[in-house]
């Protein structure tokens, strides 16, 4: 099955880049001091506008997790990418139809809806549908 990007249930951006470090605070400080990437409680948030909908502001979070974090489990990878999707239910339906491995866990928060899938290498991928403005 080929993924249909002409209907709702599409990736529309990168919502976050997350990776682990044995010295996550020191590494985040290094990125701030040497590369100018500011730190914050969840890491810096880079704001941008959606090309197709310029009135829509998006953001990409960049965050260093402690090496012992279990947030990426069951993946053994030291990184995880978060993709922004326009309709999480439609996207998951397409993934299911395509035989994509999925985590049964779902989360709903005031800052959006979340779900997780896995690529063929077992890397965990986070999906985020931002709340409507």
N, C-alpha and C positions, 0 to 999 in steps of 0.2 A: 504494500500500500504506500502510495506517495502522499506526503503530508499536504493538505490543501490550505494554502495561505490566503485564499480568496474569501474565506468565511471566518466568522468569529472563532477565537481559539488560536491566537497567533502570539508569538513572542514579539514584543514591541521595543525591547531594550534590555540592557543589563542593569539589574537592580542592585547587585552587590558582588564584590570580590572578597572572599574570605579565605584566610590561610592560617596555619598553625605555626607557632614558633616556641622553642624551649624558653625564650626570654621575650614573651610577647610585649611587655611594657617597654623593654629596652629597644626592641626592634621598631616599635611604633615611634618611640622618641627619635631613633636614628632617621627614620623616614621624615619626621618633622624637621629635625635639625639640618639634615643633609640635602633633602629634596623639597622641603617646604610643604609637605603634606601635613596639615594640622591634625591634632588629635582631638578626641571628644569621647563621650561615654560609650558610644558605639562605633567609634572611628569617624573619620571625616565623611561628610555627605556632599557629593558633587551634584549641584543642581543644573538642569539643562531643560531645553524645550523640545517637545515632540515635533519632528519635522512635518508630519502629516496633520497634526493638530497644534499649531504654534501657541494656542492659548493654554495648552496643557503643560504644566511644569512637571518634570520627572526628577528623580534623584538616583544616584548610584552611591551605595555605601561601600567603603573600603575599610576592612577590619582585620586585625591580627588577633587570633584566638590563642589561648594557652595551649601548649602541646598536648596536655592531658584532656582537653575538651572532648566530650563525647557527642557534641552537636553534629558532627559529620557522620557518625555511626549509622549504619554498619559499614560504610565505606572506610577503607584503610588509607584513603588519600589524605594528604595534608592541606588540601584546598577544596573549596566548593564555590560554584558560580550560582548566583541568583538571577533568574531571568524574569523580567516583567512580562506578564501575559494580559491580554485584553479581556479574556473571559476564561477563568480557571476551569470551570465545569466543562466548557466546550473543548478546551485544550486537553483536559484529562480524558475526555471521551475519544478524541482523536488518538491519544497515546494508547489507550486501551485497545482501540480497533487495530492499531499498528503493532500490538504485541510488546509495547514498552513496559519494562518492569517498574512497578509503582509501590511506594510506601502507602499503607492504608491510612496513616495518620494525616489529619487535616487540622488546621488551626484558623480560627477567625478572631481578629483583633480590630480595634478601632482604626489601626493603621493599615489594615488589609487582610486578605485571605492568603493562606499558605498551603502548599502541598509539595511533595517530593517524589522524584522519579530517579531512575538509575540508568546510566549509559551502559553499553555492553562490557566495559572494563570495570563496572561496579562503582564508578564515581557517582556520588550523590549530587543531584541537581535540585536546587530549591526554586520553586515557582511562586511568584508573588503577584496577586492582583490588588493594585492600590484601590483604596476606597474612592467612590465617586466624589468629585469636588462639590 
